[in-house]
Amino acid sequence: MAQNAKDIQLRDLKDLTNELRETNRLLKKMLEESQKREEELKQERDNLKGQVDYLTKKLFGSSSEKGIGQIPGQMDLFNEVEASADPSLEEADAKDATEENQEDVSKKGPRKKRSTDKERYKGVPVEKRYLEPSEGTPVCEECGSLMEKIGEEFVRRELRITPARAKVIEYYSVNYACKQCMDDAVSPTIVKGKDGKAHMMYGMASASTVAWIIYQKYCNGMPLYRIEQDLGNLGVKIGRATLSNWVIKNGTAFFTPMYEFFHRKLLERGFAMADETPVQILHEPGRRAQTQSYMWLFRSGEDGEYPIILYKYSETRAGDTAVDFLDGFHGYLMCDGYSGYNKVKTAKRLACWAHVRRYLIDAIPKGKQLDYSQPSVQGVMYINQLFDKEDKIRKKYKTFDAIKEARDSQERPIIEGFLSWLDKQEPVRNSRLDKAVTYIRNRREHLATYLEDGRCSFSNNLSENSIRPFVVGRKGWLFCNTPAGAETSAMAYTMVEMAKANGVNPYHYLTFLFEKQPNETMSDDELEQLAPWNDEVKAEIQKRIEEQNKQQ
């Protein structure tokens, strides 16, 4: 009986031990899960702190993407891959640097002088005004005889601006009839005066008036209500709805043929760039006013030919817009990382190194810009080397073949080192660095494509600079009322930026187009004669500027 009690007690102890072991295992598991959860919460906290720092920097910090300054000897840590890939690279770089320094010394010389007033106002007509003594021809105080003019002396120079003026021109036809026929009671033949051309402009606005309105809105970023106020100060009481109608109807009629001509010219090129930005349209069929639409930009690349810049309104950001617009284009396409451009199968994608650097700069922790143990700082240093090389190569070599060769020898090793660094990165999930690394890895196959041709762009900065006027103007006029207005805006921005890019005065070029009134019956050869890169057009615009200055 006692033995049985001991057996029972022993079994109870064994059961208790097993329960304690199970409890211990569960507690250990809970502890591990708690520690893991704590680590996740810490990481989430750090990610949120990083996000707050990033948004704070975006909101209040500097928007410059200027790279981190180089500390002597620090960059040697990242030159190992490049140097081993090409032993002669360091010697070549040193030689290039020596030559550039010698060139800088010889070219710089003394410090650049401050520009003179004559240089600042080159091209502005000069009117000389002579200051005579108040009492007329002076009399000598010594002998009383009249003084003679012996010369002139410069006193001062001032700039005067003549404000805009409005003028209404009324046209009257001078009519003639045969007096003899009238005396004989015969129905006379009447001849009426004509100016030789029909008034094709919509409304009573002249070519210069519509050009001025478009210039103010799409070049200077003034909304229509401020243009309306400005006209009111000139004594012209015209509502913004009328101004809008003038712009839309005249712009649609006379810009469309030129816009389509520019489009055809762009598709013939082998290098193109693209970007897009949101725009709000208040009255789009079947869509809410708050729904985002997009203004796309397509332009020619850095191939050394005349620039072409085109804006395109679209209801969505879908890649089909790029596919439709670039239908027939075969060449290299530089754009940002938006995947919609992947649908353009006939184009070969180029990756923008400025975007790559931007993501890495955003991933640098607050206050760690000079901490070279940070992976994001290391990545930025690699890309800064690329930008520095690209800048020097562009300045030193003038032919595209030479640029291609220099890129291949000097920049390819840096890219290989950067990709080697990229392969070693294991960032924390959902961190800023994780987003940067993921962005770069998704575009890895396009990073070195620009090395294939010296005309390929290194970054999409040129495209972003081209779309900036629209973004700046959007802050003033805020939205478009209808899709028709957005489409006209796209064409108006195209004409303005095309003029600026080709070195032509935008206002006078717009006036020139409205006067010539291009139409769909014109051939490409005829439209070529109206393009802003045409030498005859440039000469005509310059002549108009000089005549305007003389009239003032």
Solvent accessible surface area in square Angstrom, and as a share of the most:
residue,aa,sasa,rsa
1,M,202,0.90
2,A,72,0.56
3,Q,118,0.52
4,N,85,0.44
5,A,58,0.45
6,K,133,0.56
7,D,49,0.26
8,I,87,0.44
9,Q,113,0.50
10,L,93,0.46
11,R,133,0.49
12,D,81,0.42
13,L,94,0.47
14,K,116,0.49
15,D,77,0.40
16,L,91,0.45
17,T,55,0.32
18,N,83,0.42
19,E,107,0.48
20,L,106,0.53
21,R,164,0.60
22,E,75,0.34
23,T,65,0.38
24,N,98,0.50
25,R,126,0.46
26,L,81,0.40
27,L,101,0.50
28,K,125,0.53
29,K,104,0.44
30,M,119,0.53
31,L,102,0.51
32,E,92,0.41
33,E,96,0.43
34,S,64,0.41
35,Q,94,0.42
36,K,131,0.56
37,R,131,0.48
38,E,86,0.39
39,E,107,0.48
40,E,79,0.35
41,L,83,0.41
42,K,85,0.36
43,Q,55,0.24
44,E,87,0.39
45,R,131,0.48
46,D,63,0.32
47,N,30,0.15
48,L,104,0.52
49,K,116,0.49
50,G,25,0.24
51,Q,58,0.26
52,V,90,0.52
53,D,46,0.24
54,Y,39,0.15
55,L,94,0.47
56,T,63,0.36
57,K,69,0.29
58,K,108,0.46
59,L,132,0.66
60,F,158,0.66
61,G,37,0.36
62,S,93,0.60
63,S,112,0.72
64,S,75,0.49
65,E,54,0.24
66,K,178,0.75
67,G,27,0.26
68,I,39,0.20
69,G,54,0.52
70,Q,124,0.55
71,I,74,0.38
72,P,126,0.79
73,G,51,0.49
74,Q,50,0.22
75,M,23,0.10
76,D,94,0.49
77,L,109,0.54
78,F,13,0.05
79,N,42,0.22
80,E,126,0.57
81,V,54,0.31
82,E,5,0.02
83,A,25,0.19
84,S,87,0.56
85,A,58,0.45
86,D,37,0.19
87,P,108,0.68
88,S,63,0.40
89,L,10,0.05
90,E,95,0.43
91,E,129,0.58
92,A,42,0.32
93,D,38,0.20
94,A,59,0.46
95,K,131,0.55
96,D,26,0.14
97,A,39,0.30
98,T,69,0.40
99,E,60,0.27
100,E,40,0.18
101,N,91,0.47
102,Q,116,0.51
103,E,85,0.38
104,D,61,0.32
105,V,111,0.64
106,S,90,0.58
107,K,160,0.68
108,K,147,0.62
109,G,52,0.50
110,P,119,0.75
111,R,228,0.83
112,K,188,0.80
113,K,181,0.77
114,R,204,0.75
115,S,54,0.35
116,T,75,0.44
117,D,48,0.25
118,K,163,0.69
119,E,109,0.49
120,R,110,0.40
121,Y,77,0.29
122,K,179,0.76
123,G,65,0.62
124,V,70,0.40
125,P,66,0.42
126,V,127,0.73
127,E,127,0.57
128,K,143,0.61
129,R,157,0.57
130,Y,126,0.48
131,L,129,0.64
132,E,138,0.62
133,P,61,0.39
134,S,119,0.77
135,E,124,0.56
136,G,39,0.37
137,T,84,0.49
138,P,35,0.22
139,V,77,0.44
140,C,31,0.19
141,E,171,0.77
142,E,161,0.72
143,C,99,0.59
144,G,48,0.46
145,S,60,0.38
146,L,124,0.62
147,M,97,0.43
148,E,151,0.68
149,K,165,0.70
150,I,177,0.90
151,G,51,0.49
152,E,116,0.52
153,E,154,0.69
154,F,137,0.57
155,V,97,0.56
156,R,156,0.57
157,R,129,0.47
158,E,93,0.42
159,L,97,0.48
160,R,161,0.59
161,I,135,0.68
162,T,63,0.37
163,P,102,0.64
164,A,57,0.44
165,R,196,0.71
166,A,51,0.40
167,K,168,0.71
168,V,109,0.62
169,I,108,0.55
170,E,117,0.52
171,Y,173,0.66
172,Y,174,0.66
173,S,55,0.36
174,V,92,0.53
175,N,83,0.43
176,Y,143,0.54
177,A,49,0.38
178,C,55,0.33
179,K,148,0.63
180,Q,114,0.51
181,C,42,0.25
182,M,113,0.50
183,D,97,0.50
184,D,80,0.41
185,A,98,0.76
186,V,82,0.47
187,S,101,0.65
188,P,41,0.26
189,T,105,0.61
190,I,101,0.51
191,V,93,0.53
192,K,119,0.51
193,G,38,0.37
194,K,183,0.77
195,D,96,0.50
196,G,76,0.73
197,K,152,0.64
198,A,74,0.57
199,H,121,0.54
200,M,119,0.53
201,M,14,0.06
202,Y,90,0.34
203,G,35,0.34
204,M,140,0.63
205,A,4,0.03
206,S,52,0.33
207,A,15,0.11
208,S,46,0.30
209,T,45,0.26
210,V,0,0.00
211,A,0,0.00
212,W,46,0.16
213,I,0,0.00
214,I,0,0.00
215,Y,59,0.23
216,Q,21,0.09
217,K,26,0.11
218,Y,10,0.04
219,C,39,0.24
220,N,79,0.40
221,G,16,0.15
222,M,31,0.14
223,P,9,0.05
224,L,28,0.14
225,Y,97,0.37
226,R,108,0.39
227,I,0,0.00
228,E,47,0.21
229,Q,108,0.48
230,D,48,0.25
231,L,13,0.06
232,G,19,0.18
233,N,125,0.64
234,L,60,0.30
235,G,58,0.56
236,V,35,0.20
237,K,175,0.74
238,I,38,0.19
239,G,36,0.34
240,R,125,0.46
241,A,72,0.55
242,T,54,0.31
243,L,0,0.00
244,S,31,0.20
245,N,63,0.33
246,W,13,0.04
247,V,5,0.03
248,I,42,0.21
249,K,97,0.41
250,N,1,0.00
251,G,0,0.00
252,T,66,0.38
253,A,52,0.41
254,F,16,0.07
255,F,0,0.00
256,T,42,0.25
257,P,10,0.06
258,M,0,0.00
259,Y,26,0.10
260,E,84,0.38
261,F,1,0.00
262,F,0,0.00
263,H,40,0.18
264,R,100,0.37
265,K,44,0.19
266,L,0,0.00
267,L,37,0.18
268,E,128,0.58
269,R,17,0.06
270,G,29,0.28
271,F,14,0.06
272,A,2,0.02
273,M,1,0.00
274,A,0,0.00
275,D,13,0.07
276,E,17,0.08
277,T,12,0.07
278,P,49,0.31
279,V,3,0.02
280,Q,68,0.30
281,I,0,0.00
282,L,48,0.24
283,H,113,0.51
284,E,7,0.03
285,P,111,0.70
286,G,91,0.87
287,R,64,0.23
288,R,161,0.59
289,A,34,0.26
290,Q,120,0.53
291,T,41,0.24
292,Q,101,0.45
293,S,0,0.00
294,Y,33,0.13
295,M,0,0.00
296,W,0,0.00
297,L,0,0.00
298,F,1,0.00
299,R,17,0.06
300,S,0,0.00
301,G,8,0.08
302,E,62,0.28
303,D,12,0.06
304,G,69,0.66
305,E,103,0.46
306,Y,66,0.25
307,P,33,0.21
308,I,0,0.00
309,I,6,0.03
310,L,0,0.00
311,Y,0,0.00
312,K,74,0.31
313,Y,20,0.07
314,S,16,0.10
315,E,77,0.35
316,T,64,0.37
317,R,90,0.33
318,A,42,0.33
319,G,2,0.02
320,D,78,0.41
321,T,16,0.10
322,A,0,0.00
323,V,52,0.30
324,D,105,0.54
325,F,11,0.04
326,L,1,0.01
327,D,104,0.54
328,G,43,0.42
329,F,0,0.00
330,H,129,0.57
331,G,19,0.18
332,Y,40,0.15
333,L,0,0.00
334,M,1,0.00
335,C,0,0.00
336,D,18,0.09
337,G,10,0.09
338,Y,47,0.18
339,S,72,0.46
340,G,6,0.06
341,Y,0,0.00
342,N,74,0.38
343,K,99,0.42
344,V,10,0.06
345,K,171,0.72
346,T,67,0.39
347,A,14,0.11
348,K,98,0.41
349,R,22,0.08
350,L,4,0.02
351,A,9,0.07
352,C,6,0.03
353,W,0,0.00
354,A,0,0.00
355,H,22,0.10
356,V,1,0.01
357,R,26,0.10
358,R,56,0.21
359,Y,78,0.30
360,L,0,0.00
361,I,38,0.19
362,D,19,0.10
363,A,10,0.07
364,I,15,0.08
365,P,55,0.35
366,K,152,0.64
367,G,65,0.62
368,K,83,0.35
369,Q,81,0.36
370,L,110,0.55
371,D,45,0.23
372,Y,26,0.10
373,S,83,0.53
374,Q,41,0.18
375,P,44,0.28
376,S,2,0.01
377,V,0,0.00
378,Q,32,0.14
379,G,0,0.00
380,V,0,0.00
381,M,6,0.03
382,Y,11,0.04
383,I,0,0.00
384,N,26,0.13
385,Q,24,0.11
386,L,0,0.00
387,F,40,0.17
388,D,69,0.36
389,K,29,0.12
390,E,13,0.06
391,D,72,0.37
392,K,81,0.34
393,I,3,0.01
394,R,70,0.25
395,K,138,0.59
396,K,80,0.34
397,Y,60,0.23
398,K,165,0.70
399,T,83,0.48
400,F,65,0.27
401,D,117,0.61
402,A,29,0.23
403,I,6,0.03
404,K,82,0.35
405,E,126,0.56
406,A,6,0.05
407,R,0,0.00
408,D,58,0.30
409,S,49,0.32
410,Q,21,0.09
411,E,0,0.00
412,R,91,0.33
413,P,10,0.06
414,I,3,0.02
415,I,3,0.02
416,E,80,0.36
417,G,1,0.01
418,F,0,0.00
419,L,32,0.16
420,S,41,0.26
421,W,17,0.06
422,L,0,0.00
423,D,84,0.43
424,K,153,0.65
425,Q,21,0.09
426,E,163,0.73
427,P,29,0.18
428,V,73,0.42
429,R,185,0.67
430,N,86,0.44
431,S,17,0.11
432,R,44,0.16
433,L,27,0.13
434,D,33,0.17
435,K,94,0.40
436,A,0,0.00
437,V,1,0.00
438,T,65,0.38
439,Y,21,0.08
440,I,0,0.00
441,R,100,0.36
442,N,98,0.50
443,R,43,0.16
444,R,88,0.32
445,E,142,0.64
446,H,38,0.17
447,L,1,0.00
448,A,35,0.27
449,T,11,0.07
450,Y,3,0.01
451,L,3,0.02
452,E,78,0.35
453,D,27,0.14
454,G,2,0.02
455,R,93,0.34
456,C,0,0.00
457,S,4,0.03
458,F,11,0.05
459,S,14,0.09
460,N,0,0.00
461,N,56,0.29
462,L,58,0.29
463,S,0,0.00
464,E,34,0.15
465,N,76,0.39
466,S,9,0.06
467,I,10,0.05
468,R,122,0.45
469,P,35,0.22
470,F,0,0.00
471,V,37,0.21
472,V,89,0.51
473,G,3,0.03
474,R,53,0.19
475,K,157,0.66
476,G,28,0.27
477,W,17,0.06
478,L,111,0.55
479,F,81,0.34
480,C,9,0.06
481,N,82,0.42
482,T,44,0.26
483,P,30,0.19
484,A,50,0.39
485,G,12,0.12
486,A,0,0.00
487,E,91,0.41
488,T,1,0.01
489,S,2,0.01
490,A,4,0.03
491,M,20,0.09
492,A,0,0.00
493,Y,1,0.00
494,T,0,0.00
495,M,0,0.00
496,V,0,0.00
497,E,11,0.05
498,M,0,0.00
499,A,0,0.00
500,K,88,0.37
501,A,43,0.33
502,N,13,0.07
503,G,69,0.67
504,V,9,0.05
505,N,54,0.28
506,P,18,0.11
507,Y,50,0.19
508,H,18,0.08
509,Y,0,0.00
510,L,0,0.00
511,T,10,0.06
512,F,9,0.04
513,L,0,0.00
514,F,1,0.00
515,E,81,0.37
516,K,98,0.42
517,Q,40,0.18
518,P,0,0.00
519,N,54,0.28
520,E,149,0.67
521,T,114,0.66
522,M,51,0.23
523,S,57,0.37
524,D,63,0.32
525,D,112,0.58
526,E,92,0.41
527,L,4,0.02
528,E,45,0.20
529,Q,88,0.39
530,L,15,0.07
531,A,0,0.00
532,P,0,0.00
533,W,27,0.09
534,N,22,0.11
535,D,113,0.58
536,E,127,0.57
537,V,3,0.02
538,K,78,0.33
539,A,63,0.49
540,E,58,0.26
541,I,4,0.02
542,Q,91,0.40
543,K,114,0.48
544,R,43,0.16
545,I,43,0.22
546,E,86,0.39
547,E,79,0.35
548,Q,69,0.31
549,N,28,0.15
550,K,161,0.68
551,Q,151,0.67
552,Q,121,0.54
